[in-house]
Amino acid sequence: MVFQDNSELKLSAKVSSRFLLANASSSLQMLCPSHHHPATFLHGSLRPNPTNPNLSSFFPSFSLPFPTLLSRKPLLSSSFVAFDSSNQSIDPSPEEFESQIDPSLLSRRHNARSSSLLLRHFQSQPEQTQYDPVLDDEEQEEELQRKRIVDEVSLATRRAPRFPGSIDFPKAEQLDRPPDLRRDVGSDDRVLKRALEVRRGVAAEILKEALQAGRLSIRYSANLVSKLPHFVDRVVIEAAAMKGVSEFSHLSFNARAKSYIQSSGVVPLVKWLKHNSMTYPRIGKVICMCSGDLLPVRRLCEWLKSIHVKGEYLGIVLVKAGPIFDRSLDTLDEIVNYLERNGVRRDWMGFVVTRCPQVLALSMEELECRVKFYLDMGMNGNDFGTMVFDYPRVLGFYSLEDMNSKVQYLKEFGLSTEDVGRLLAFKPQLMGCSIEERWKPLVKYLYYLGVRRDGMRRMLMIKPMIFCVDLETTIAPKVRFLQDIGIKSEAIGGVLVKFPPILTYSLYKKIRPVVIFLMTKAGVTQKDIGKVIALDPQLVGCHIIQKLEINVKYFLSLGIRLQSLGEMIANFPMLLRYNLDVLRPKYRYLRRIMVRPLQDLIEFPRFFSYSLDGRIVPRHKILVENRINFKLRYMLAGSDEEFNQRVQAAIEKRKRFESAGTCVEHPDSDSTDVAPVAS
């Protein structure tokens, strides 16, 4: 200890006078490493603790000249301190201090002015306070108490929240009793939630880094991680569980999370799914749906490819199929083979599974029950296979109770079980309609328009799509349009029953353009347009360019005026629906063989509705053989019996006319026989 203090004296003596001049205003306190008591540098000397007996031999009670302890070049401003018998320090005056210094030892005379300034500074400095050992012990106890409080607070599980930059020292009263974690977490779990969010954020960042290390872009990795909340939670849970494993107990949370991500194989799986055209939202859903092991995902995707499910539809099937990750491939093969035996082709299987992935989640008992439900309605294998291909949801999307209730409701229209089977085979989309929300409101609306049960049955059999469309947005606007063009309300029901597909056509792309064409290009007046549509609503289904316009041009080319053509259409709207191959031979026979004027055709446009070989030619030959002539209306209308009665009546009338003419003599002129014309 003596040698250590002596070395400190030598070091302090080597300090330059300029350093003492700059720092003389403040005294340095040091703590002896062996005895833990302060020692004060004062005027180039040490003031020891008088209560320490170990230093009495080194600091005697007589005046010790300071230059004897200095090195070869002592400081000019060095001073010494002596102690009297009462252990009180004695500070010499400046004059006494200068008289004790040997001028031969002063090797640096150019610092004399600095020395005088330092001496003057010492004179103006107040006397140092005396050392009190009682206060020193109190300070040490206070410091130990502070350290104890800090150590105990650092070991506490719950700390008081502080904002960044706050200055707060823990109080001793905070440590009277340990905190009750159950009570604290139950009443206010904000701190626990915050800690969990921090762990989640760390796990998400580690997952992003792992994806980026797998050569995925930064944006793609960030978007994918945002769709993986459940997997991130799984990473947090597994990383926390790995803490109890001796192999990972020494690792940090980040290292454990990174180890779990690598062992799970999520990065290679994401790259493989992305390569198979699966979008990142579906990749996130698929990974989150897996309970733990991700290997079944790739195995299931390979099996789906074997049944012709490709591209982005892989993600659709995996997301919508339900809990199929735990099902074995043998069970899935059994489902596919059973459907194939009942009429669903192997190359259709990918389309069916894509449109209705729920089929793969059915058990074999439930699947057999559903197939038997349709086969009992008279369907054969081909009908069932085409039905499943057209609308795969009829097989696995709806419950058996729902399907049975819909079949019973369709039977209320007068349909038998076989009729319902044929109807569902033709339009399986009926199974996707709700009875309460779609069918019952439509039935009430049709009944209000005058359509009875037989008419509804006809509409259902001809165009079952009517029972699948929305009433407010599809059917009601078309009915209002028919009323606006002049069709009476009581006749609209008949129009719908006569041509049910009119309710499935587009109002603005099909119905309105046909009506406008008839009024502008075909000569139909606004007064007669309602009559035309009511008599032949099938005109609405004709193509304007390929059918209507061609027929209008043909009739105009015969010399018929546009106004007359409009009247012909108003009397016989079906005129515009015939093909030209049917119209040309009949017109040619009328004009060349029958030698009838064009006016007869304008007056009776229904002439084109009769068969040329079945009615027109045979009846015309009968008229020629009997030398009689009828108008086209009386010649073609009616049955064969009515026509023969007309012919016999005309023959008898002609005979009476001839017999009456022979009784009259004309001596001056030749008589001429004139055959009567029946009218």
C-alpha positions, 0 to 999 in steps of 0.5 A: 500500500505504501508503494502504491501511494508513493507511485501516485505521488511521483505521477502527480509530481510529473504533471506540468505546471500548465495542467495544474493551472487549468485544473487547480480550481477543482480538487480530484477525489480518489478512492483507495482500492485497498481501504476504500477511503477518500484521499484528496490532492491538495497543492501537490500533496496527499491528505490522508484519512487520519482515522486510518492507522495504516498510513501513520507510518508513512505520514508522521507528525512532522513537516516533510519537505516536498522536494525530497520526494520529487523526481529530478525535475520538480514542478515550480508550483509544487508545495508541501503539506505538513501535519502537526501533532494533532493531525491537522494540516498546516498550509505554509504561506507563500513566502515560507514556501518560496524560501524552502525551494532550492533555486538550483533545482529549478531548471525551468526559469521561464515558468516563474510567472506561471508559478506566481499566478498559481500561488496567487490562486492558492491564496484566494482559494477557501480553506478545505472542509475537514473530513467527517468519517460519520458522513462517509459511512452514511454515504456508503450505506446509502450507496449500498441501499441504492444498489440493492434496490436496483438489483431487486428491480432488475430481477422483477418480472413486471416493471413499471412502464416508462417512456423513452428518455424518462429519468426515474429511480425505483423506490424501496416501497415498490419492492415490499411484496412480489407482484401477483402475475395472475392478477396483473395479467388478468386485469391489464394484459396490455404489457403481455400483448405488447410483448407478444406483438414484439415476438410476432414482429421479430418472427415475421422479419425472420421469415421475410429474411428466409424468403429473401434468402430463397431468391424471392423478391422483397415485395413478394416476401412482404406480401406473402408474410402478411398473409401468413399470420397463423404460421407466424404464430406457429413460429413464435410458439415453436421457438418458445417450445424449443427453449426447453430442448437442451440442444436449443436452450442456449440459443436466442429467440431469433436463432430458434425461430430461424432454425424452425423455419428452416426445418419446416421447409416453408421456403422451398414449398413457397417457391414450388407453389409459386412455380405452379402459378399459385398466387401468394394469397392462396399460398398463404391460406394453404400454409395456414390451413396446415396444422403443422407438417407442410409435406402433405401440401406438395404430395396433394398437389402432385395427386391433383395434377394426376387428375388434370387439375392444373395451374392456378386451380391447384390453389382454388382446390386446396383452399376450398376443399376443406380438411383434406390435408390429412386424408390419404391418397388411397381414399381420394383415389377411391372417390375418383374411381367411384365417380368414373364408374357412374358416368363421370369421365376420367378427363372430366375429373379435373373440371369437376374437382375444380368447380366443386372441391368439396367432393374430395372432402366427402366420405364414401358413404355420403358420396354413395348416398348422393349418387343414389339420390339422382340415379333413383330419379331415372337417370342413367350413367350418361345423364348423371355424368353430363349433369355432374360435368355441367354443374359439379355442385349438385354432387358435393356442395348442397346437403341431402335435405336441401336437395330433397326439398327442392325436388318435392317443390318441383313435383308440385307443378305436376311433374313426375319423378322421372320428369324431375330427373330429366329436368335436372339432367338438362338444367342441374343449376336448379339445385343451386336456387333457393326455394324461399328467396327465388322460386316462391316470389317468381311463382307469385309474380307469374300467377299475378300475370295470369300464368296458371300451373300448367303454364308454369310447368310448360315454362319450366320444361321449355326454359328452366333457366327462368327459375334460376334468374333474378326476378327484380333485375331480369324478369320484371323489367322485360314485363314492363317493356312488353306493357309499354309497347302496347301488349295488354296486361291480360295477354302478357301471361300468354306471351310468356307461356308461348315463348318462355325464352323471352324472359332470358333474353337481354332487354337492351341487346336483344328485345329492344333492337328487334322492336326498333328494327320492325318499326323502322325497317319492316314498316310495322306501325307503333299501333301494331307493334304490340300485336306483332309481338303478342302474336309471334313473340318468337320474332324477338329471338331472331337475329336481325342481320342473319334473318330479319333483314334478309327477309325484309329485303326479299319481300321488298324486292318482289315489289311490295311497298314498305307500308304493305309489308308492315300490314302483312307482318301485322297480319302474319308476323311469322312471315319474317321467320321463314327461310328464303329456301322455303319462300322462293319455290312457293312464290315462283309456283304462285306467280308462274303456275297458278298465275296469281297477282301479287295483290293476292299474296299481300291480302293473304301472306299466310300462303307461305305457311302452307306446304307446297307439295302437301297442300298448295299443288294438290288443291290447285290441281283439283281446282284446275280439273274442275274448272273452278277458282278460289281465292287463296284464303278459301283454297288453302284454309280448312281441312280436306273435307271442308275443301272438298265441300267447297269444291262440290258446291262450286261445281254444282253452282257452275252446272246450274249456271250452264244448264240455265244458259242452254235454255236461252237461244241467241239466233244472231250471235254465237253463245260463249260458255263462261266458267264461274269463279267461286268466291 
